Amino acid sequence: MFEDIIKQLRLNQGLNQVELAKELHVTKQCISNWENGNIAPSVDMLIKIAKYFSVSTDYLLGMDNRRYIETTGLTDRQITHIQQIIGDILESK
């Protein structure tokens, strides 16, 4: 569950374990242990990971499949444009 999700999120961002470790201020070994299911992150770290990847903690735990796009700093018009693009993509499926 978590191990597969965090690995996929990392790969989707084009990050290796060392790069993600630097972003989260942990060791590469810590990332490796998470991805191998050897240990789970603390609640505080789970929140930090969720914020970094713009997902919910429920998503990280496999309880929700929704993803989010950070729109802070965008105008209402820009957000509407993004929503239209997403709508177009969903319609083309």
C-alpha positions in Angstrom: 0.0 0.0 0.0 2.0 3.0 1.3 5.2 1.6 0.0 3.9 1.3 -3.6 2.2 4.7 -3.5 5.2 6.6 -2.3 7.5 4.9 -4.8 5.1 5.7 -7.7 4.8 9.3 -6.6 8.5 9.6 -6.4 9.0 8.0 -9.9 6.2 10.2 -11.4 8.2 13.3 -10.2 11.4 11.9 -11.8 13.1 11.7 -8.4 15.5 9.1 -7.2 15.6 8.1 -3.5 18.5 10.4 -2.7 16.7 13.4 -4.2 13.4 12.7 -2.4 15.4 12.2 0.9 16.9 15.7 0.5 13.5 17.2 -0.2 12.0 15.7 2.9 15.2 16.1 5.1 15.6 12.4 5.8 18.2 9.8 4.7 18.1 7.7 1.5 17.9 4.7 3.8 14.7 6.1 5.3 13.1 6.4 1.8 14.3 2.9 0.9 12.8 1.5 4.1 9.5 3.1 3.4 9.4 1.8 -0.1 10.3 -1.7 1.0 7.7 -1.7 3.7 10.2 -2.1 6.5 9.1 1.0 8.4 6.2 3.5 8.2 6.7 7.3 8.5 5.6 9.1 11.6 2.3 11.0 11.4 4.2 14.3 11.1 6.3 12.9 8.2 3.2 11.5 6.6 1.7 15.0 6.5 5.0 16.4 5.1 5.0 13.8 2.4 1.3 14.5 1.5 2.1 18.3 1.3 5.1 17.7 -0.8 3.3 15.5 -3.4 0.0 17.5 -3.1 -2.0 14.5 -2.1 -4.0 13.7 1.0 -2.8 11.5 3.8 -5.7 9.2 2.9 -4.3 8.9 -0.6 -0.9 7.9 0.8 -2.5 5.3 3.0 -4.5 3.9 0.0 -7.9 5.0 1.4 -8.7 7.6 -1.3 -7.7 7.8 -4.9 -8.2 11.5 -5.4 -5.2 13.8 -6.2 -5.1 17.5 -5.9 -3.5 20.4 -7.8 -2.0 23.3 -5.8 -3.6 26.5 -7.0 -2.4 28.9 -4.4 -1.3 32.1 -6.0 -3.3 31.6 -9.2 -6.1 33.9 -10.2 -9.7 32.7 -10.4 -9.4 32.9 -14.2 -6.3 30.7 -14.2 -8.0 28.1 -11.9 -11.1 28.1 -14.2 -8.8 27.5 -17.2 -7.2 24.5 -15.4 -10.6 23.1 -14.6 -11.6 23.4 -18.2 -8.5 21.6 -19.3 -9.1 18.8 -16.8 -12.7 18.6 -18.0 -11.6 18.3 -21.6 -9.1 15.5 -20.7 -11.8 13.6 -18.8 -14.3 13.9 -21.7 -11.7 12.6 -24.2 -11.3 9.3 -22.3 
